[in-house]
């Protein structure tokens, strides 16, 4: 999942349960303005960091603990990764997604897309 600076979904992809999320990350970032990419340690992949740099952006991804050379990441900026975590928390308020009623990946992805649309609409609802 890719979210913007307000925590609203921009791109989503569904991977297999045993697949690594970082394998689909370059596809999710394709075509997006990559000025700033914040992710957790699971996305520590040199290819992904180089891809963001080639596109003129900065990758704020801490290195895995077992690496000899550690990258420094600004702690205040790294805290912004919680926008994705908060989005997943909001997504789980939709019962169909939280309980995973759908057995087919296409149906589950459609339910996530509908819930994401609802979250976008909620952000732009008129309060007057």
Order of alpha helices (4+ residues) and beta strands (2+ residues): beta-beta-alpha-beta-alpha-beta-alpha-alpha-alpha-alpha
